[in-house]
Amino acid sequence: MAKKDQVGNAFDNLLGPEKKQKGQDDRDYKSIGIALMNDQIERIDEISEKIGYNRSELVRFAIDEFIKRYESGEIRTATETQTVTVLKSD
Protein backbone atom coordinates (compact mmCIF):
# COMPACT_ATOMS: atom_id res chain seq x y z
CA MET A 1 0.00 0.00 0.00
CA ALA A 2 1.24 3.46 -0.86
CA LYS A 3 2.33 5.68 1.99
CA LYS A 4 0.99 9.20 2.45
CA ASP A 5 4.23 10.85 1.35
CA GLN A 6 4.49 8.65 -1.77
CA VAL A 7 0.95 9.44 -2.86
CA GLY A 8 1.42 13.07 -1.86
CA ASN A 9 4.53 13.38 -4.03
CA ALA A 10 2.81 11.67 -6.96
CA PHE A 11 -0.24 13.87 -6.49
CA ASP A 12 1.85 17.05 -6.37
CA ASN A 13 3.77 15.91 -9.46
CA LEU A 14 0.53 15.39 -11.37
CA LEU A 15 -1.31 18.51 -10.26
CA GLY A 16 1.55 20.73 -9.22
CA PRO A 17 1.66 22.55 -5.92
CA GLU A 18 0.23 25.71 -7.49
CA LYS A 19 -3.11 24.04 -8.21
CA LYS A 20 -3.44 22.71 -4.70
CA GLN A 21 -2.89 26.13 -3.16
CA LYS A 22 -5.23 28.22 -5.31
CA GLY A 23 -8.24 29.75 -3.64
CA GLN A 24 -11.79 28.93 -4.66
CA ASP A 25 -12.25 32.10 -6.67
CA ASP A 26 -9.25 31.47 -8.92
CA ARG A 27 -9.39 27.68 -9.18
CA ASP A 28 -8.73 26.15 -12.56
CA TYR A 29 -11.13 23.23 -12.27
CA LYS A 30 -14.87 22.74 -12.52
CA SER A 31 -17.11 20.65 -10.28
CA ILE A 32 -19.05 17.79 -11.87
CA GLY A 33 -21.30 15.13 -10.43
CA ILE A 34 -20.44 11.46 -10.80
CA ALA A 35 -22.35 8.41 -9.62
CA LEU A 36 -20.38 5.97 -7.49
CA MET A 37 -21.41 2.80 -5.70
CA ASN A 38 -21.67 3.05 -1.92
CA ASP A 39 -18.71 0.68 -1.45
CA GLN A 40 -16.60 2.84 -3.76
CA ILE A 41 -17.42 5.94 -1.74
CA GLU A 42 -16.63 4.17 1.52
CA ARG A 43 -13.28 2.95 0.17
CA ILE A 44 -12.38 6.40 -1.20
CA ASP A 45 -13.19 7.92 2.18
CA GLU A 46 -11.02 5.32 3.98
CA ILE A 47 -8.09 5.91 1.63
CA SER A 48 -8.40 9.69 1.74
CA GLU A 49 -8.35 9.62 5.53
CA LYS A 50 -5.21 7.43 5.52
CA ILE A 51 -3.27 9.57 3.06
CA GLY A 52 -4.47 12.97 4.23
CA TYR A 53 -6.24 14.23 1.12
CA ASN A 54 -9.94 14.97 0.79
CA ARG A 55 -12.25 12.95 -1.44
CA SER A 56 -12.11 15.46 -4.29
CA GLU A 57 -8.30 15.56 -4.35
CA LEU A 58 -8.12 11.76 -4.32
CA VAL A 59 -10.59 11.39 -7.19
CA ARG A 60 -8.70 14.02 -9.26
CA PHE A 61 -5.50 12.08 -8.61
CA ALA A 62 -7.16 8.83 -9.74
CA ILE A 63 -8.48 10.49 -12.92
CA ASP A 64 -5.04 11.94 -13.72
CA GLU A 65 -3.47 8.50 -13.21
CA PHE A 66 -6.03 6.91 -15.51
CA ILE A 67 -5.44 9.52 -18.23
CA LYS A 68 -1.67 9.11 -17.93
CA ARG A 69 -1.93 5.31 -18.22
CA TYR A 70 -4.40 5.53 -21.11
CA GLU A 71 -2.24 7.98 -23.06
CA SER A 72 0.86 5.84 -22.52
CA GLY A 73 -0.92 2.85 -24.07
CA GLU A 74 -1.07 0.87 -20.84
CA ILE A 75 -4.89 0.93 -21.04
CA ARG A 76 -6.45 0.20 -24.42
CA THR A 77 -10.00 0.58 -25.63
CA ALA A 78 -12.13 -2.54 -25.99
CA THR A 79 -12.41 -1.96 -29.75
CA GLU A 80 -8.68 -2.48 -30.29
CA THR A 81 -7.82 -5.97 -31.44
CA GLN A 82 -4.82 -8.22 -31.21
CA THR A 83 -3.81 -11.19 -33.31
CA VAL A 84 -3.82 -14.32 -31.21
CA THR A 85 -2.18 -17.55 -32.30
CA VAL A 86 -3.98 -20.64 -31.08
CA LEU A 87 -2.18 -23.94 -30.97
CA LYS A 88 -4.36 -26.83 -32.07
CA SER A 89 -3.79 -30.42 -31.11
CA ASP A 90 -5.43 -33.46 -32.73
N, C-alpha and C positions, 0 to 999 in steps of 0.2 A: 504494500500500500504506500502511496506517495505521502511524503511528509509535508507539513504545512509550508516549510521554506522552499521545498522543491516545486510544489504547485504554485506558490507565490511567485517564484522566479519565472516559471514558465508563463504564468498569467501576465506578469509585468512585461515579459518579452513579447507576448502576443499583442497586448493592448497598449503597452507603453505607460510609464508612470504619469504622463501628462493627462491621459484620458481618465485615469482613476481619480485624479485630484481636481478635475473641473467641477465647478458648481452646477446646480441644476439649470440655471438660466443660460449657461453657455455650453451645455453638454452637446456632444456630437452624435448622439444616438436617439432612437425613437422607440417608445414603448409599443409593444404588440401583445396581443393575447394568444396564448397557446394552450391547447388542451393536453393535460398529462393525466396518467392513471394515478390513483391515490398512492400506490406503492412507489411510484417514481417520485412523487412529491416528498413522501416520507424519507426516501433514500437521499434525495438531493438535500433535504434539510439536515439529515444526519451528517452528510459529508461536509456541507458548508459550515456546520458548527465545529467539526473537527479541524478544518483547515483555516477557519477564521475569515471566510468571505461570506457575503450574503447570497441569498438564492439567485438574485439577478446576475451578480458577478460570476457565479459558478456556471450558470447556464450560458452566459456570453463566452466564457472560456471554452465550454464544451462545443459550442457552435464554431468558434474559431478553430479548434482542433479538428473538427469534422471537415471544415472547408480546406484546411491545410492538407489533410490526408487525402481528400478527394482530388484536389488539384495536383498532388504529387503522383496520382495514379494508384495509390494504395487501396482506394475504394473505387470500384467501377460500377457503372450502371447495369441494371439487370438485362438491358437490351444488347450489351456487348457480348460477343460470342468468342469461344475458343475452340480450336480444333483438338479433339480428343482421340487418341489412338486406343482402340480396344483390342486386346489380345483374345483370340478365339481359340478354344481347344475343342477337338472332336470327341 
